[in-house]
Structures are given as structure tokens and as C-alpha cells.
Amino acid sequence: MLNMFQVVKVLEALSTERKIPSDINTLMNTKYFSRSGSRWILYGNMTLPQFIRSLMKQWRSETEVLSEEVVVLRKEVEQYNGVDRTL
């Protein structure tokens, strides 16, 4: 199975009009900590399924954090709205 470095090279070869954007190359050289493997791995060395799953895990984690923050903010708004602001 191709790793992401190879996928990017294939995409670049198929695209005769444009070069792969630099931020994609930067991402491929970024390290990700694999909890299941207990090691750091370059995104570029991941297979496509590993890459997609790592992004899904990050998205889920960030979504959970945001959900918790929304709950806290909602409680603060409810407390604020419950306060008598007339003097």
C-alpha cells in the first residue's frame, strides 16, 4: 500500500498544470504521536487509511473539547441571564 509521500508524488505526477501546495508538503513532514503504537510517525510515512484515521481521531478529540466548552459557556449564559440586572 502507498504511503502518503507516495500518494503526494502520484498526485503531483498526475497534475501537469499545478504543483502540490507547500502546506501539503509541510503536513507530510509533520510528526503525529500514535497512541496505539506509542511512537511518533510522519504523516508522510502513513498509509492512506492510517492518515485518514489519525485525522478522524484528532477531529473527534477537538470536537469533544469544543462540546465541553459549549456546555460551560451555556451554563455561564444561563447564570448571567438569571441575574437581576435592574438597579
Secondary structure, DSSP 8 states (H G I E B T S, - for coil): --BHHHHHHHHHHH-SS----HHHHHHHT-EEEETTTTEEEEGGGSBHHHHHHHHHHHHHHHHHHHHHHHHHHHHHHHHHHHS----
